[in-house]
Amino acid sequence: MSNIANARSFAKRKHAGQLRKNGKTTTFSHLKDVVKNLKKMKVTNVEIICAGWLHDTIEDTDTDFDAIKDRFGKNVAEIVVSVTKDNRLPKKQREMKYAKDLKSSNSKAKLVKIADILANVNDAPNAGKNARWEKQQFVKKSKYWKYVSQVKSGKLAELTWAKNEWKRLQKKYSN
């Protein structure tokens, strides 16, 4: 089994039965959207794609850094931990630390976070809430976007699609 298939299988098993906060979308469906976004950015780096599948495992399951490192390697584990919020901290402190960590994260982690942000914002309408709530979700993700969007197109990814998608979402939620 390839590393990517192994990461997909591991994530599917770890997130089995989990739903997103909207109570409708499965966590695994979200992970598929993140990986799909990475592919739209022409990411072919195996470590980045594995991290796309695994990016929520530390935050939302009983998986820890060492389990990912042992199974997928130190580089994948470091990408995953770079996009993971520390749930042991109080919310305000957690959000501040997370923003700081994103800002200083490497390009590989930033690419995973770009794909994650776009998947999250595109999934907001599935919450069945209201337009105001959707806009709040967009605004919440915007603060993270500014920290990760400085990553440049290059050998790891082509970011034209991601930047155009972000512009589309900005127009949608700027009313």
DOLOVO-293153 format. One record per residue: x, y, z of N, C-alpha, C in turn; residue number from 1. Coordinates in pm, whole numbers. Layout:
BEGIN
n_east; n_north; n_up; ca_east; ca_north; ca_up; c_east; c_north; c_up; k
X; Y; Z; X; Y; Z; X; Y; Z; NUM $
...
//
This chain:
BEGIN
n_east; n_north; n_up; ca_east; ca_north; ca_up; c_east; c_north; c_up; k
85; -117; 0; 0; 0; 0; 90; 124; 0; 1 $
61; 221; -87; 141; 343; -93; 121; 426; 34; 2 $
212; 518; 58; 199; 605; 175; 70; 684; 172; 3 $
32; 733; 53; -91; 812; 42; -213; 724; 72; 4 $
-216; 605; 15; -329; 514; 42; -331; 475; 190; 5 $
-215; 457; 247; -205; 424; 390; -257; 540; 475; 6 $
-221; 664; 439; -268; 782; 514; -420; 795; 502; 7 $
-472; 771; 382; -617; 779; 360; -689; 675; 446; 8 $
-639; 554; 443; -698; 445; 521; -691; 472; 671; 9 $
-577; 520; 716; -557; 553; 858; -656; 661; 901; 10 $
-667; 767; 821; -758; 877; 852; -903; 830; 853; 11 $
-938; 747; 757; -1076; 696; 750; -1110; 616; 876; 12 $
-1016; 534; 920; -1038; 453; 1040; -1044; 540; 1165; 13 $
-952; 634; 1177; -946; 718; 1297; -1067; 811; 1309; 14 $
-1119; 856; 1196; -1232; 950; 1198; -1366; 880; 1173; 15 $
-1368; 748; 1179; -1492; 673; 1153; -1605; 723; 1242; 16 $
-1717; 755; 1179; -1836; 798; 1253; -1835; 944; 1297; 17 $
-1726; 1014; 1276; -1720; 1155; 1318; -1791; 1244; 1217; 18 $
-1865; 1341; 1271; -1928; 1442; 1188; -1864; 1576; 1219; 19 $
-1867; 1666; 1121; -1818; 1801; 1142; -1914; 1875; 1233; 20 $
-1879; 1996; 1271; -1962; 2075; 1362; -2103; 2097; 1307; 21 $
-2118; 2092; 1174; -2251; 2114; 1116; -2345; 1995; 1138; 22 $
-2291; 1883; 1185; -2373; 1766; 1212; -2417; 1689; 1089; 23 $
-2369; 1730; 972; -2409; 1666; 846; -2290; 1606; 770; 24 $
-2187; 1685; 753; -2072; 1644; 675; -1983; 1553; 759; 25 $
-1941; 1441; 702; -1848; 1355; 775; -1709; 1418; 774; 26 $
-1633; 1390; 876; -1496; 1438; 880; -1418; 1382; 762; 27 $
-1442; 1258; 728; -1370; 1197; 616; -1401; 1269; 485; 28 $
-1525; 1312; 466; -1561; 1389; 347; -1480; 1519; 342; 29 $
-1465; 1583; 457; -1383; 1705; 465; -1239; 1674; 424; 30 $
-1184; 1564; 472; -1046; 1528; 438; -1032; 1506; 288; 31 $
-1132; 1442; 227; -1131; 1423; 81; -1128; 1558; 10; 32 $
-1207; 1654; 60; -1209; 1787; 0; -1073; 1856; 12; 33 $
-1008; 1840; 126; -876; 1900; 146; -777; 1842; 45; 34 $
-776; 1710; 30; -683; 1647; -64; -719; 1686; -208; 35 $
-846; 1695; -238; -890; 1739; -370; -837; 1881; -398; 36 $
-845; 1968; -298; -792; 2104; -314; -641; 2104; -335; 37 $
-570; 2018; -264; -425; 2007; -286; -397; 1966; -430; 38 $
-475; 1874; -482; -455; 1829; -620; -488; 1941; -719; 39 $
-589; 2023; -688; -622; 2138; -773; -508; 2239; -774; 40 $
-430; 2240; -667; -311; 2326; -659; -189; 2256; -719; 41 $
-213; 2142; -781; -108; 2064; -848; 1; 2015; -752; 42 $
-38; 1990; -628; 55; 1934; -530; 73; 1786; -561; 43 $
197; 1744; -575; 228; 1602; -597; 317; 1545; -487; 44 $
367; 1631; -400; 455; 1589; -292; 379; 1493; -199; 45 $
431; 1374; -184; 365; 1269; -106; 346; 1311; 40; 46 $
445; 1375; 99; 433; 1417; 239; 318; 1516; 259; 47 $
303; 1609; 166; 196; 1708; 177; 60; 1641; 162; 48 $
47; 1552; 66; -82; 1485; 46; -115; 1395; 165; 49 $
-17; 1324; 217; -41; 1245; 339; -87; 1335; 453; 50 $
-20; 1448; 470; -59; 1542; 576; -199; 1597; 553; 51 $
-239; 1612; 427; -376; 1654; 398; -477; 1554; 453; 52 $
-450; 1427; 434; -538; 1323; 488; -535; 1321; 640; 53 $
-421; 1351; 698; -400; 1333; 843; -414; 1460; 925; 54 $
-439; 1574; 863; -425; 1703; 932; -515; 1721; 1054; 55 $
-625; 1648; 1064; -713; 1661; 1180; -699; 1547; 1282; 56 $
-608; 1454; 1258; -602; 1336; 1346; -553; 1367; 1487; 57 $
-456; 1455; 1501; -408; 1486; 1636; -514; 1566; 1712; 58 $
-576; 1660; 1642; -674; 1748; 1705; -805; 1676; 1740; 59 $
-846; 1581; 1656; -981; 1524; 1670; -989; 1375; 1702; 60 $
-874; 1310; 1721; -876; 1167; 1755; -774; 1142; 1866; 61 $
-756; 1015; 1899; -659; 980; 2003; -516; 965; 1948; 62 $
-494; 1008; 1826; -363; 998; 1763; -272; 1108; 1814; 63 $
-145; 1074; 1836; -49; 1177; 1877; 63; 1188; 1774; 64 $
150; 1285; 1796; 262; 1313; 1705; 344; 1187; 1678; 65 $
377; 1114; 1785; 462; 996; 1769; 397; 889; 1684; 66 $
268; 872; 1695; 199; 771; 1614; 209; 806; 1466; 67 $
195; 933; 1434; 207; 975; 1294; 353; 963; 1248; 68 $
444; 1006; 1333; 587; 999; 1300; 629; 854; 1274; 69 $
587; 763; 1361; 626; 622; 1347; 569; 560; 1220; 70 $
450; 602; 1183; 384; 540; 1068; 413; 610; 936; 71 $
428; 745; 939; 439; 821; 814; 566; 905; 804; 72 $
646; 906; 908; 772; 980; 905; 764; 1114; 975; 73 $
881; 1162; 1014; 891; 1286; 1090; 838; 1406; 1012; 74 $
867; 1413; 881; 824; 1529; 803; 672; 1541; 798; 75 $
603; 1431; 777; 456; 1433; 774; 403; 1473; 911; 76 $
459; 1414; 1016; 414; 1447; 1152; 434; 1595; 1183; 77 $
545; 1651; 1138; 570; 1794; 1162; 472; 1883; 1087; 78 $
435; 1844; 965; 334; 1921; 891; 202; 1915; 967; 79 $
163; 1796; 1009; 35; 1780; 1079; 33; 1861; 1207; 80 $
138; 1854; 1286; 139; 1928; 1413; 140; 2079; 1388; 81 $
195; 2122; 1276; 197; 2265; 1243; 58; 2322; 1215; 82 $
-35; 2236; 1175; -172; 2283; 1144; -272; 2235; 1250; 83 $
-220; 2197; 1366; -304; 2145; 1475; -314; 2246; 1588; 84 $
-436; 2273; 1631; -458; 2360; 1747; -432; 2280; 1874; 85 $
-376; 2346; 1972; -348; 2283; 2101; -472; 2295; 2190; 86 $
-553; 2191; 2192; -679; 2192; 2267; -662; 2195; 2418; 87 $
-539; 2184; 2466; -516; 2191; 2610; -520; 2336; 2660; 88 $
-504; 2430; 2568; -501; 2572; 2605; -642; 2631; 2608; 89 $
-664; 2736; 2686; -792; 2808; 2681; -812; 2864; 2540; 90 $
-938; 2880; 2499; -969; 2914; 2360; -893; 3036; 2307; 91 $
-895; 3146; 2380; -831; 3268; 2331; -680; 3247; 2312; 92 $
-618; 3185; 2411; -475; 3157; 2404; -445; 3058; 2292; 93 $
-531; 2957; 2276; -515; 2857; 2171; -518; 2923; 2033; 94 $
-615; 3013; 2010; -628; 3080; 1881; -507; 3168; 1852; 95 $
-458; 3239; 1954; -341; 3325; 1936; -217; 3242; 1903; 96 $
-198; 3133; 1974; -83; 3046; 1949; -92; 2983; 1811; 97 $
-213; 2942; 1773; -233; 2880; 1642; -199; 2978; 1530; 98 $
-246; 3101; 1540; -216; 3201; 1438; -65; 3224; 1428; 99 $
0; 3233; 1543; 146; 3253; 1545; 217; 3134; 1482; 100 $
174; 3013; 1516; 234; 2892; 1460; 216; 2885; 1309; 101 $
96; 2922; 1260; 72; 2921; 1116; 165; 3018; 1044; 102 $
180; 3134; 1103; 263; 3238; 1042; 406; 3190; 1024; 103 $
457; 3115; 1121; 597; 3070; 1115; 612; 2929; 1055; 104 $
503; 2867; 1014; 511; 2730; 961; 579; 2727; 824; 105 $
624; 2609; 785; 691; 2595; 656; 589; 2591; 542; 106 $
639; 2598; 420; 552; 2604; 302; 462; 2482; 290; 107 $
512; 2366; 326; 431; 2244; 316; 309; 2253; 407; 108 $
329; 2297; 530; 217; 2313; 623; 121; 2420; 574; 109 $
174; 2528; 520; 88; 2635; 469; 1; 2587; 354; 110 $
54; 2501; 269; -26; 2447; 159; -142; 2363; 212; 111 $
-114; 2281; 313; -222; 2201; 374; -327; 2294; 434; 112 $
-283; 2399; 501; -378; 2491; 563; -459; 2567; 459; 113 $
-398; 2606; 348; -473; 2671; 240; -584; 2579; 191; 114 $
-550; 2453; 166; -649; 2356; 120; -758; 2335; 224; 115 $
-721; 2334; 351; -816; 2316; 461; -910; 2436; 472; 116 $
-856; 2556; 466; -939; 2677; 475; -1043; 2678; 363; 117 $
-999; 2650; 241; -1093; 2652; 128; -1201; 2545; 144; 118 $
-1163; 2428; 194; -1262; 2322; 218; -1361; 2365; 326; 119 $
-1311; 2427; 432; -1399; 2472; 541; -1498; 2578; 495; 120 $
-1451; 2677; 423; -1540; 2785; 379; -1641; 2733; 277; 121 $
-1597; 2646; 187; -1690; 2590; 89; -1794; 2500; 153; 122 $
-1763; 2443; 270; -1857; 2355; 339; -1954; 2432; 428; 123 $
-1928; 2559; 454; -2013; 2638; 545; -2162; 2635; 508; 124 $
-2199; 2644; 379; -2342; 2639; 346; -2410; 2509; 387; 125 $
-2335; 2402; 401; -2393; 2273; 440; -2437; 2270; 586; 126 $
-2401; 2371; 661; -2440; 2376; 802; -2589; 2401; 817; 127 $
-2653; 2451; 710; -2796; 2477; 717; -2831; 2589; 813; 128 $
-2733; 2672; 842; -2760; 2783; 934; -2809; 2900; 850; 129 $
-2749; 3016; 863; -2793; 3129; 783; -2674; 3200; 720; 130 $
-2705; 3294; 633; -2599; 3364; 561; -2506; 3438; 656; 131 $
-2561; 3490; 764; -2478; 3562; 861; -2375; 3467; 924; 132 $
-2418; 3348; 961; -2327; 3249; 1019; -2219; 3211; 918; 133 $
-2259; 3189; 791; -2162; 3155; 687; -2056; 3265; 675; 134 $
-2102; 3390; 678; -2008; 3502; 667; -1914; 3504; 787; 135 $
-1965; 3474; 905; -1880; 3468; 1024; -1771; 3362; 1007; 136 $
-1807; 3249; 947; -1709; 3144; 925; -1601; 3192; 829; 137 $
-1644; 3265; 725; -1547; 3319; 630; -1452; 3416; 699; 138 $
-1507; 3506; 779; -1425; 3605; 850; -1327; 3534; 943; 139 $
-1375; 3430; 1012; -1289; 3353; 1103; -1171; 3291; 1027; 140 $
-1199; 3236; 910; -1092; 3173; 832; -1002; 3276; 766; 141 $
-1052; 3398; 742; -973; 3503; 678; -848; 3536; 757; 142 $
-859; 3533; 890; -742; 3567; 971; -632; 3463; 952; 143 $
-669; 3339; 929; -568; 3237; 903; -512; 3249; 762; 144 $
-599; 3285; 667; -557; 3297; 527; -439; 3393; 515; 145 $
-446; 3505; 586; -339; 3605; 572; -204; 3549; 616; 146 $
-203; 3452; 705; -77; 3395; 752; -20; 3289; 657; 147 $
-105; 3227; 581; -57; 3117; 497; -48; 3154; 349; 148 $
-116; 3260; 308; -126; 3289; 165; 0; 3352; 106; 149 $
100; 3384; 190; 223; 3440; 135; 308; 3333; 66; 150 $
274; 3208; 85; 350; 3102; 20; 338; 3124; -132; 151 $
447; 3105; -202; 453; 3134; -346; 436; 3007; -428; 152 $
382; 3025; -548; 379; 2914; -643; 523; 2874; -671; 153 $
543; 2747; -692; 678; 2700; -718; 677; 2551; -739; 154 $
784; 2487; -696; 795; 2344; -722; 697; 2261; -640; 155 $
647; 2313; -527; 553; 2236; -445; 408; 2249; -492; 156 $
373; 2365; -547; 232; 2386; -583; 218; 2502; -680; 157 $
105; 2502; -749; 64; 2613; -833; -57; 2673; -763; 158 $
-46; 2797; -720; -149; 2855; -634; -253; 2939; -706; 159 $
-248; 2945; -838; -346; 3026; -910; -488; 2984; -876; 160 $
-515; 2854; -878; -651; 2808; -847; -692; 2851; -707; 161 $
-605; 2832; -608; -639; 2865; -469; -666; 3014; -453; 162 $
-584; 3096; -513; -603; 3241; -501; -731; 3286; -570; 163 $
-762; 3226; -685; -887; 3258; -754; -1008; 3210; -674; 164 $
-997; 3096; -612; -1106; 3043; -529; -1127; 3134; -407; 165 $
-1019; 3182; -348; -1031; 3273; -234; -1099; 3403; -276; 166 $
-1062; 3455; -394; -1125; 3578; -445; -1275; 3556; -466; 167 $
-1311; 3439; -519; -1452; 3407; -539; -1527; 3407; -406; 168 $
-1466; 3347; -306; -1529; 3342; -174; -1536; 3481; -110; 169 $
-1434; 3562; -132; -1437; 3700; -81; -1556; 3776; -140; 170 $
-1577; 3761; -270; -1691; 3828; -335; -1822; 3777; -277; 171 $
-1830; 3647; -259; -1953; 3586; -207; -1989; 3641; -70; 172 $
-1889; 3660; 15; -1915; 3697; 154; -1888; 3845; 184; 173 $
-1860; 3926; 83; -1830; 4067; 108; -1955; 4153; 118; 174 $
-2070; 4099; 93; -2194; 4178; 99; -2228; 4216; 241; 175 $
//
